[in-house]
Amino acid sequence: MPEAKTRKAVARDKRQGKSASTQAGEYVREEIEHVREGKHGARSTKQAIAIGLSKARRAGVKVPAGKTASKATRKKAAQDEKASRHPRKTSATRSHATTRALKKEGHSAASHAAVSRQAKASAKKRTSASKSTAAKKAARTKGAAGRSAAAKKAARTRKARA
């Protein structure tokens, strides 16, 4: 069950018109925190992220499966989305079994180094077109004050490096 703090942050993101992936990021952040605090472990950083995305989908965030996702991942995403539409009582036995299995896993998957490695590997796979599109959308949705602040920061950075 997601924490109230996470649900509140997601609701705020949704109100502000932020993308589904930004909203889902709150659930992923929560999951990484759980592994760090020792609530449970994860075999890999990818697993921790997948758990967070699954929670997000079940909470009603419309996050589609990635373009290159496997058949199994697509099936799981569809299952999670369906679960958000028809919530049922979670099976205590199954939930307990999952928690016990995750407790046996390590906690290094959520270390800063591991998360950073995962982010870099993921970023490396992006095409220039995808990065360019994202940058254009960011510029569009930032607003005048945001663009001005970004330009000033860029100027400071250039000055510092010169």
Rosetta constraint file for C-alpha pairs under 8 A:
AtomPair CA 1 CA 55 HARMONIC 7.91 0.50
AtomPair CA 2 CA 6 HARMONIC 6.52 0.50
AtomPair CA 2 CA 7 HARMONIC 6.80 0.50
AtomPair CA 2 CA 27 HARMONIC 7.42 0.50
AtomPair CA 2 CA 30 HARMONIC 8.00 0.50
AtomPair CA 2 CA 55 HARMONIC 7.32 0.50
AtomPair CA 3 CA 7 HARMONIC 6.47 0.50
AtomPair CA 4 CA 8 HARMONIC 6.11 0.50
AtomPair CA 5 CA 9 HARMONIC 6.28 0.50
AtomPair CA 6 CA 10 HARMONIC 6.18 0.50
AtomPair CA 6 CA 26 HARMONIC 6.18 0.50
AtomPair CA 6 CA 27 HARMONIC 6.64 0.50
AtomPair CA 6 CA 30 HARMONIC 7.09 0.50
AtomPair CA 7 CA 11 HARMONIC 6.16 0.50
AtomPair CA 8 CA 12 HARMONIC 6.26 0.50
AtomPair CA 9 CA 13 HARMONIC 6.23 0.50
AtomPair CA 9 CA 26 HARMONIC 7.11 0.50
AtomPair CA 10 CA 14 HARMONIC 6.13 0.50
AtomPair CA 10 CA 23 HARMONIC 5.17 0.50
AtomPair CA 10 CA 24 HARMONIC 7.64 0.50
AtomPair CA 10 CA 26 HARMONIC 6.55 0.50
AtomPair CA 11 CA 15 HARMONIC 6.19 0.50
AtomPair CA 12 CA 16 HARMONIC 6.26 0.50
AtomPair CA 13 CA 17 HARMONIC 6.41 0.50
AtomPair CA 13 CA 18 HARMONIC 5.39 0.50
AtomPair CA 13 CA 22 HARMONIC 7.47 0.50
AtomPair CA 13 CA 23 HARMONIC 6.02 0.50
AtomPair CA 14 CA 18 HARMONIC 5.66 0.50
AtomPair CA 14 CA 19 HARMONIC 7.58 0.50
AtomPair CA 14 CA 20 HARMONIC 7.95 0.50
AtomPair CA 14 CA 23 HARMONIC 6.90 0.50
AtomPair CA 18 CA 22 HARMONIC 6.34 0.50
AtomPair CA 18 CA 23 HARMONIC 7.04 0.50
AtomPair CA 19 CA 23 HARMONIC 6.49 0.50
AtomPair CA 20 CA 24 HARMONIC 6.07 0.50
AtomPair CA 20 CA 61 HARMONIC 6.16 0.50
AtomPair CA 20 CA 62 HARMONIC 5.95 0.50
AtomPair CA 20 CA 63 HARMONIC 5.66 0.50
AtomPair CA 21 CA 25 HARMONIC 6.00 0.50
AtomPair CA 21 CA 63 HARMONIC 6.25 0.50
AtomPair CA 22 CA 26 HARMONIC 7.08 0.50
AtomPair CA 23 CA 27 HARMONIC 7.57 0.50
AtomPair CA 23 CA 56 HARMONIC 7.88 0.50
AtomPair CA 23 CA 61 HARMONIC 7.01 0.50
AtomPair CA 24 CA 28 HARMONIC 6.48 0.50
AtomPair CA 24 CA 52 HARMONIC 7.38 0.50
AtomPair CA 24 CA 53 HARMONIC 6.07 0.50
AtomPair CA 24 CA 56 HARMONIC 5.28 0.50
AtomPair CA 24 CA 57 HARMONIC 7.83 0.50
AtomPair CA 24 CA 61 HARMONIC 6.60 0.50
AtomPair CA 24 CA 63 HARMONIC 7.18 0.50
AtomPair CA 25 CA 29 HARMONIC 6.00 0.50
AtomPair CA 25 CA 52 HARMONIC 7.80 0.50
AtomPair CA 25 CA 53 HARMONIC 7.77 0.50
AtomPair CA 26 CA 30 HARMONIC 6.23 0.50
AtomPair CA 27 CA 31 HARMONIC 6.27 0.50
AtomPair CA 27 CA 52 HARMONIC 4.90 0.50
AtomPair CA 27 CA 53 HARMONIC 6.71 0.50
AtomPair CA 27 CA 55 HARMONIC 6.64 0.50
AtomPair CA 27 CA 56 HARMONIC 5.84 0.50
AtomPair CA 28 CA 32 HARMONIC 6.26 0.50
AtomPair CA 28 CA 48 HARMONIC 7.26 0.50
AtomPair CA 28 CA 49 HARMONIC 5.39 0.50
AtomPair CA 28 CA 50 HARMONIC 7.83 0.50
AtomPair CA 28 CA 51 HARMONIC 7.37 0.50
AtomPair CA 28 CA 52 HARMONIC 4.02 0.50
AtomPair CA 28 CA 53 HARMONIC 6.22 0.50
AtomPair CA 29 CA 33 HARMONIC 6.21 0.50
AtomPair CA 29 CA 52 HARMONIC 7.49 0.50
AtomPair CA 30 CA 34 HARMONIC 6.26 0.50
AtomPair CA 30 CA 52 HARMONIC 7.31 0.50
AtomPair CA 31 CA 35 HARMONIC 6.44 0.50
AtomPair CA 31 CA 48 HARMONIC 6.19 0.50
AtomPair CA 31 CA 49 HARMONIC 7.26 0.50
AtomPair CA 31 CA 51 HARMONIC 7.07 0.50
AtomPair CA 31 CA 52 HARMONIC 5.51 0.50
AtomPair CA 32 CA 36 HARMONIC 6.23 0.50
AtomPair CA 32 CA 48 HARMONIC 6.23 0.50
AtomPair CA 32 CA 49 HARMONIC 7.48 0.50
AtomPair CA 32 CA 110 HARMONIC 5.58 0.50
AtomPair CA 33 CA 37 HARMONIC 6.04 0.50
AtomPair CA 33 CA 110 HARMONIC 7.71 0.50
AtomPair CA 34 CA 38 HARMONIC 6.21 0.50
AtomPair CA 34 CA 39 HARMONIC 5.18 0.50
AtomPair CA 34 CA 40 HARMONIC 6.52 0.50
AtomPair CA 35 CA 39 HARMONIC 5.86 0.50
AtomPair CA 35 CA 40 HARMONIC 5.31 0.50
AtomPair CA 35 CA 41 HARMONIC 5.05 0.50
AtomPair CA 35 CA 42 HARMONIC 6.85 0.50
AtomPair CA 35 CA 48 HARMONIC 7.83 0.50
AtomPair CA 35 CA 107 HARMONIC 5.77 0.50
AtomPair CA 35 CA 109 HARMONIC 7.90 0.50
AtomPair CA 35 CA 110 HARMONIC 6.14 0.50
AtomPair CA 36 CA 107 HARMONIC 6.29 0.50
AtomPair CA 36 CA 110 HARMONIC 5.94 0.50
AtomPair CA 36 CA 111 HARMONIC 7.20 0.50
AtomPair CA 38 CA 107 HARMONIC 6.97 0.50
AtomPair CA 39 CA 103 HARMONIC 7.44 0.50
AtomPair CA 40 CA 99 HARMONIC 6.96 0.50
AtomPair CA 40 CA 102 HARMONIC 5.47 0.50
AtomPair CA 40 CA 103 HARMONIC 4.44 0.50
AtomPair CA 40 CA 104 HARMONIC 7.72 0.50
AtomPair CA 40 CA 105 HARMONIC 7.37 0.50
AtomPair CA 40 CA 107 HARMONIC 7.70 0.50
AtomPair CA 41 CA 102 HARMONIC 5.18 0.50
AtomPair CA 41 CA 103 HARMONIC 5.28 0.50
AtomPair CA 41 CA 104 HARMONIC 6.74 0.50
AtomPair CA 41 CA 105 HARMONIC 4.60 0.50
AtomPair CA 41 CA 106 HARMONIC 4.97 0.50
AtomPair CA 41 CA 107 HARMONIC 4.96 0.50
AtomPair CA 41 CA 109 HARMONIC 7.78 0.50
AtomPair CA 42 CA 47 HARMONIC 6.19 0.50
AtomPair CA 42 CA 48 HARMONIC 5.86 0.50
AtomPair CA 42 CA 102 HARMONIC 6.07 0.50
AtomPair CA 42 CA 105 HARMONIC 5.24 0.50
AtomPair CA 42 CA 106 HARMONIC 5.90 0.50
AtomPair CA 42 CA 107 HARMONIC 6.34 0.50
AtomPair CA 42 CA 109 HARMONIC 6.11 0.50
AtomPair CA 42 CA 110 HARMONIC 7.85 0.50
AtomPair CA 43 CA 47 HARMONIC 6.45 0.50
AtomPair CA 43 CA 48 HARMONIC 7.96 0.50
AtomPair CA 43 CA 105 HARMONIC 5.65 0.50
AtomPair CA 43 CA 106 HARMONIC 6.39 0.50
AtomPair CA 43 CA 109 HARMONIC 6.55 0.50
AtomPair CA 44 CA 48 HARMONIC 6.65 0.50
AtomPair CA 44 CA 109 HARMONIC 4.84 0.50
AtomPair CA 44 CA 110 HARMONIC 7.92 0.50
AtomPair CA 45 CA 49 HARMONIC 6.28 0.50
AtomPair CA 45 CA 109 HARMONIC 4.69 0.50
AtomPair CA 45 CA 110 HARMONIC 6.02 0.50
AtomPair CA 45 CA 114 HARMONIC 6.66 0.50
AtomPair CA 45 CA 115 HARMONIC 6.27 0.50
AtomPair CA 45 CA 118 HARMONIC 6.87 0.50
AtomPair CA 46 CA 50 HARMONIC 6.05 0.50
AtomPair CA 46 CA 118 HARMONIC 7.53 0.50
AtomPair CA 47 CA 51 HARMONIC 6.19 0.50
AtomPair CA 48 CA 52 HARMONIC 6.38 0.50
AtomPair CA 48 CA 109 HARMONIC 7.67 0.50
AtomPair CA 48 CA 110 HARMONIC 7.62 0.50
AtomPair CA 49 CA 53 HARMONIC 6.21 0.50
AtomPair CA 50 CA 54 HARMONIC 6.08 0.50
AtomPair CA 51 CA 55 HARMONIC 6.24 0.50
AtomPair CA 52 CA 56 HARMONIC 6.22 0.50
AtomPair CA 53 CA 57 HARMONIC 6.21 0.50
AtomPair CA 53 CA 63 HARMONIC 7.72 0.50
AtomPair CA 54 CA 58 HARMONIC 6.20 0.50
AtomPair CA 54 CA 77 HARMONIC 7.02 0.50
AtomPair CA 54 CA 80 HARMONIC 6.27 0.50
AtomPair CA 55 CA 59 HARMONIC 6.12 0.50
AtomPair CA 55 CA 80 HARMONIC 7.98 0.50
AtomPair CA 56 CA 60 HARMONIC 6.49 0.50
AtomPair CA 56 CA 61 HARMONIC 5.41 0.50
AtomPair CA 56 CA 63 HARMONIC 7.75 0.50
AtomPair CA 57 CA 61 HARMONIC 4.96 0.50
AtomPair CA 57 CA 62 HARMONIC 6.17 0.50
AtomPair CA 57 CA 63 HARMONIC 6.34 0.50
AtomPair CA 57 CA 77 HARMONIC 7.23 0.50
AtomPair CA 57 CA 80 HARMONIC 5.56 0.50
AtomPair CA 57 CA 81 HARMONIC 5.41 0.50
AtomPair CA 57 CA 84 HARMONIC 6.76 0.50
AtomPair CA 58 CA 80 HARMONIC 5.07 0.50
AtomPair CA 58 CA 81 HARMONIC 5.81 0.50
AtomPair CA 58 CA 82 HARMONIC 7.82 0.50
AtomPair CA 58 CA 83 HARMONIC 5.76 0.50
AtomPair CA 58 CA 84 HARMONIC 4.41 0.50
AtomPair CA 59 CA 84 HARMONIC 5.75 0.50
AtomPair CA 60 CA 81 HARMONIC 6.92 0.50
AtomPair CA 60 CA 84 HARMONIC 5.28 0.50
AtomPair CA 60 CA 85 HARMONIC 7.51 0.50
AtomPair CA 62 CA 81 HARMONIC 7.55 0.50
AtomPair CA 64 CA 77 HARMONIC 7.15 0.50
AtomPair CA 65 CA 69 HARMONIC 6.18 0.50
AtomPair CA 65 CA 73 HARMONIC 6.99 0.50
AtomPair CA 65 CA 74 HARMONIC 5.69 0.50
AtomPair CA 65 CA 77 HARMONIC 6.18 0.50
AtomPair CA 69 CA 73 HARMONIC 5.93 0.50
AtomPair CA 69 CA 74 HARMONIC 6.43 0.50
AtomPair CA 70 CA 74 HARMONIC 6.28 0.50
AtomPair CA 71 CA 75 HARMONIC 6.17 0.50
AtomPair CA 72 CA 76 HARMONIC 6.18 0.50
AtomPair CA 73 CA 77 HARMONIC 6.12 0.50
AtomPair CA 74 CA 78 HARMONIC 6.21 0.50
AtomPair CA 75 CA 79 HARMONIC 6.13 0.50
AtomPair CA 76 CA 80 HARMONIC 6.10 0.50
AtomPair CA 77 CA 81 HARMONIC 6.19 0.50
AtomPair CA 78 CA 82 HARMONIC 6.16 0.50
AtomPair CA 79 CA 83 HARMONIC 6.19 0.50
AtomPair CA 80 CA 84 HARMONIC 6.39 0.50
AtomPair CA 81 CA 85 HARMONIC 6.70 0.50
AtomPair CA 82 CA 86 HARMONIC 6.34 0.50
AtomPair CA 83 CA 87 HARMONIC 5.42 0.50
AtomPair CA 83 CA 88 HARMONIC 7.54 0.50
AtomPair CA 90 CA 95 HARMONIC 7.10 0.50
AtomPair CA 91 CA 95 HARMONIC 6.05 0.50
AtomPair CA 92 CA 96 HARMONIC 5.96 0.50
AtomPair CA 93 CA 97 HARMONIC 6.20 0.50
AtomPair CA 94 CA 98 HARMONIC 6.20 0.50
AtomPair CA 95 CA 99 HARMONIC 6.24 0.50
AtomPair CA 96 CA 100 HARMONIC 6.10 0.50
AtomPair CA 97 CA 101 HARMONIC 6.20 0.50
AtomPair CA 98 CA 102 HARMONIC 6.17 0.50
AtomPair CA 99 CA 103 HARMONIC 6.03 0.50
AtomPair CA 100 CA 104 HARMONIC 6.71 0.50
AtomPair CA 101 CA 105 HARMONIC 7.17 0.50
AtomPair CA 107 CA 111 HARMONIC 7.30 0.50
AtomPair CA 108 CA 114 HARMONIC 7.12 0.50
AtomPair CA 109 CA 114 HARMONIC 5.76 0.50
AtomPair CA 109 CA 115 HARMONIC 7.21 0.50
AtomPair CA 110 CA 114 HARMONIC 6.21 0.50
AtomPair CA 110 CA 115 HARMONIC 6.03 0.50
AtomPair CA 111 CA 115 HARMONIC 6.20 0.50
AtomPair CA 112 CA 116 HARMONIC 5.98 0.50
AtomPair CA 113 CA 117 HARMONIC 6.07 0.50
AtomPair CA 114 CA 118 HARMONIC 6.21 0.50
AtomPair CA 115 CA 119 HARMONIC 6.16 0.50
AtomPair CA 116 CA 120 HARMONIC 6.15 0.50
AtomPair CA 117 CA 121 HARMONIC 6.15 0.50
AtomPair CA 118 CA 122 HARMONIC 6.09 0.50
AtomPair CA 119 CA 123 HARMONIC 6.02 0.50
AtomPair CA 120 CA 124 HARMONIC 6.06 0.50
AtomPair CA 121 CA 125 HARMONIC 6.79 0.50
AtomPair CA 122 CA 126 HARMONIC 7.20 0.50
AtomPair CA 126 CA 130 HARMONIC 6.32 0.50
AtomPair CA 126 CA 131 HARMONIC 6.87 0.50
AtomPair CA 127 CA 131 HARMONIC 6.43 0.50
AtomPair CA 128 CA 132 HARMONIC 5.97 0.50
AtomPair CA 129 CA 133 HARMONIC 6.08 0.50
AtomPair CA 130 CA 134 HARMONIC 6.26 0.50
AtomPair CA 131 CA 135 HARMONIC 6.19 0.50
AtomPair CA 132 CA 136 HARMONIC 6.20 0.50
AtomPair CA 133 CA 137 HARMONIC 6.21 0.50
AtomPair CA 134 CA 138 HARMONIC 6.12 0.50
AtomPair CA 135 CA 139 HARMONIC 6.21 0.50
AtomPair CA 136 CA 140 HARMONIC 6.22 0.50
AtomPair CA 137 CA 141 HARMONIC 6.10 0.50
AtomPair CA 138 CA 142 HARMONIC 5.80 0.50
AtomPair CA 139 CA 143 HARMONIC 7.47 0.50
AtomPair CA 139 CA 147 HARMONIC 6.79 0.50
AtomPair CA 142 CA 146 HARMONIC 5.21 0.50
AtomPair CA 142 CA 147 HARMONIC 6.14 0.50
AtomPair CA 143 CA 147 HARMONIC 6.16 0.50
AtomPair CA 144 CA 148 HARMONIC 6.15 0.50
AtomPair CA 145 CA 149 HARMONIC 6.21 0.50
AtomPair CA 146 CA 150 HARMONIC 6.12 0.50
AtomPair CA 147 CA 151 HARMONIC 6.09 0.50
AtomPair CA 148 CA 152 HARMONIC 6.24 0.50
AtomPair CA 149 CA 153 HARMONIC 6.19 0.50
AtomPair CA 150 CA 154 HARMONIC 6.11 0.50
AtomPair CA 151 CA 155 HARMONIC 6.18 0.50
AtomPair CA 152 CA 156 HARMONIC 6.25 0.50
AtomPair CA 153 CA 157 HARMONIC 6.17 0.50
AtomPair CA 154 CA 158 HARMONIC 6.18 0.50
AtomPair CA 155 CA 159 HARMONIC 6.13 0.50
AtomPair CA 156 CA 160 HARMONIC 6.09 0.50
AtomPair CA 157 CA 161 HARMONIC 6.25 0.50
AtomPair CA 158 CA 162 HARMONIC 6.16 0.50
